Amino acid sequence: MFTSEKGVVEEWLSEFKTLPETSLPNYATNLKDKSSLVSSLYKVIQEPQSELLEPVCHQLFEFYRSGEEQLLRFTLQFLPELIWCYLAVSASRNVHSSGCIEALLLGVYNLEIVDKQGHCKVLSFTIPSLSKPSVYHEPSSIGSMALTESALSQHGLSKVVYSGPHPQREMLTAQNRFEVLTFLLLCYNAALTYMPSVSLQSLCQICSRICVCGYPRQHLRKYKGVSSRIPVSSGFMVQMLTGIYFALYNGEWDLAQKALDDITYRAQLELYPEPLLEIQN
């Protein structure tokens, strides 16, 4: 990291500490336009031994719990890079280097699983009825259906799928790691429309790295550094695909296409039905 980049980060760290609460909305609005700060923060996150990593993670967490929507999104944009750095360090078994990143990820997770009153949240997802048109289909293409009493009783009904409540976590272990990371990626995907291009690029790159590290394709991609295989869950790969498909049609075609190929490669190796089904559709 260059001295000028280090100075940008240090100024950002000190500026927020002295900021009056009344100036927070204006500060949050202007923050998204500071491209030099964002690129400098990426470099800090990518250097596990950086002396600035711990204060940066602490401040990103302060942003997240501030309640200011734009500060929350500012932290969210770094989530793919933070997940990659945590997994890369975990794969190298140098867990002490990822302590502050793990604390940030856990902090965000524990904030997201509860509402403002501190009660566990249950997320609900409504599956649209095939009897009504959507961006994916026309009802007429389904074919005629006999208007039986049973069919009429089901007309217009939508199935609701629930997720949660999720348990609080005090630390990441091999058993709960991907439960937490999958939920975090779900939170990131919920804010995809607000993510800048640099964050979508980071998402594409880390998805590729996670999927090919330790496999023959790593040499084809010329990825250096981590050579160990990084375990992934089926649910985590489904969340990766959600983000990649968004990036694919929102300005990051080349990187997203490469990431999609690598996710397909890994899903086929693992024989995971859920991501393979989503890829085929």
N, C-alpha and C positions, 0 to 999 in steps of 0.2 A: 504494500500500500504506500502510495506517495504521501509526502508530508502535507501537501495541499488537501488531499482527500481526508487525511486524519484530522486536519484542522476543521474541515466542514462538519465531520461527525462530532467532534468535541464542542463546536459552537452550538450544534443542534441539541446536544445533551445539556449544556448549561442554560440555553435559552428557555427550554421548557420548565426548568426548575424555578425560574424567576417570573414565570408568566402569570399574570393575574387571572383569576377564574373568569372574569367578565370578558377577557380577550380570547378565550378558548375557541369560540365558534369561528372568529375571523382567522385565527391562527390555523385551525383545521382546514379551512377553505383554501388558504394559500399554500399549504404544505404539499398538496398533490402536484403543484407546478415546479417543485424543486427537484429537477431531474438529476442534478449533480449530487444531491444528498442521497437520493434513492440508489444511484449506482455505487456510491461510497459505502452505503449500508450493506449492499449485496457483497461487497468485497470483505467487509468485516465478518459477515456471517460465514463466508467461504473459508475463513482462516480460523480454525478452531483454537489456535494458540494466541490469537490476538488479545491484547490487554483491554481492548475496547468491547469485546464480545459480551462480557457480563453486564456492563452498564447499558449497552444497546438493548439486550434482551429485557432487562429490567424496565427500560423506558417504553419499549414496545408493549410490554404487559400493562404499564400504566395507561398507555393510549387505549388499550383494549377495554379496560375496566372504567374508563373515564365516563362512559355513557354517551360520548359524542360520536355520532354515526360515522363521520368522515375520518376520525382518528382510528376507529375500529377497522374501517376498510384499509387504512394505511398499513396497519399491522397485518391484516389478512393477505395483502399482496405478497408478503414475504413467506407465507406459509409453505408453498411447495419447496422453496430453497431450505427452509428450516427442517422440514421433514427429511429431505435428502441428506442434509448434514448430519442429522441425528442417526439415520440408518447407516450412513457411511462409517461414522465413528463406531457405532454398535457392531458393525461387521468386522471392524479392525480390533474389536474388543478393548478399545481404549476408552472405557466408559467415563473416565474422569474428565475427558475433554468435552463431553457433551452435557455436563451438568446443568449449565445455565439454559441451554437450548431445551433440554428435557423439562426443566422447571417452567419455561415459557409455554411449551406445548401443553403441559398438564394444567397450567393456569388458565389457558384459553378453553381447554376442554371442560374444566370444572365450572367455569363461568357460563358456558353455553348449555350445560345440561340442566340448569335451574332457571326459574323465572325471577322477576325482580323481587318477589317475596321470599325467595330462597327455596321454593318448592320444586321438586323434580318435574321437568317438562316431559310431555309425551307429544312427539311430533306425529302429525297425521298427513297422509297423502291420499288424495281422491283419484281413483282410476276412472277416467271418463267412460260413459256408457257408449257402446257401439251403435246404439239406436240414434245417437245425435252426431251431427257432422263435427269434424275437427280438422286441424291442419294436416292430419295424417290420413284421413279417410272420408269417403262419402257414404252415408247410410245405404244408398241404393246399391252399392257394390257388394253389400253383404248378401243380397238375395232376398227373396220374399220369405216371410215368416208367417205361418198360420196364426191368426189372431185367436189363439186359445186363451182360456181364462188365466192360465199360468203365465203366458207370454205378456198379457196385458198387465198383470200384477207386477211384472218385472220391468215394465216400460219406464225408461227414464231414471231408473235407480242406478246409483254409482257405488262401487265398492270402495270402502275407506280402509287403508292400510296404516297401522300404527307402528311407531318406532319409539322405544323407551318404556319406562323410565330407565335412564342409564346411571350406573353406580358412580359415586365419587371415587377418584383414584389418587393415591398419595405418591405413587411411583410407577414407572413403566417397567414391566417385566416381559419376558418372552411370551407369557400366557395372555397378557392383556394389551400388548403393544399395538396390534393391528385393529383391535376393537376401538382404541382411542384414536389412532391415526385415520382410520376409515371415517369416523365421526367428524374429525377435523376437516378432512377433505370434503365431506358433505357440506360443512359450514362454508368452506371456500367456494364450492360450486354454487351455493345459494346466492353468492355475491358476484358471480362471474361477469355480469353485465357492467359492473363497476371497476373491474380489474384492468389496469393499463396493459399495453402490449408487452412491456418488459416482464410483467408477471406471467402472462400467457406463454411467453417464450421460455421462461424459467420452468413452468409446468411441463411443457413439451420435452425439454432437455432432461429434467429429472425423471420423467416417466420412462424415457429411453434408457437412461443409465440404470435405474432400478431393475428394469426387465432384462437387460443383457449382461450385467456385471457377473463375471464368473462363468459365462457361457461362451462358446466359440464365436458368436456374433460380436462379442466385445472387441475382438481384433479387427473385424470389419469396420466397426464404428470408430476405432482408434481412441477409445476411452482409456485414459490412464488413471493411476491412483488406486482406486478400489478394485481388487481382483477377486475378492470373495463373493460368493453368491449371496444375494440378499433375499431372504424369504418374503413372500407376499401372500396375502389371503385373496380369496376370490372376490369378496366384497370390496376390498381395497382396489382391485383392478377394475371393478365396475365403476367406482367413483373416479378413477383415473380416466376411464373412457368418456364419462360425462363431460369432464373438463376438456379433453382432447377434441371431442366432436364440436364443442363450442369454439375452440381455437381454430379448428379446421375451416370454419365458415366465417371467421371474424378476423381475417388479416394474417393468419399464421399458417397458411396452407402447407408450405414445405416442411417446416419443423413438425407440425401436427401429423402430417402424412407419415413422416419417418417414425414418430412416436407410436402411431397406430400400427405400423408394421411390426415394431418391436413388442408392443403389447400383445399382438396376435401371436407372434413367435413364442412369447413366454406362456401365454394361455394354452397354446397347443402342447407345449412341453409339460405343463402342469396338469393338462386335461381338466381344466376348470370349465364346467358347462355354462355358468352364468355369463362371464365375459365373452365366451365364444358365441353364445346365443345373441348377445348384444351386437357383436361385430358382424355377424351374418345378417342381422336385420338392418 
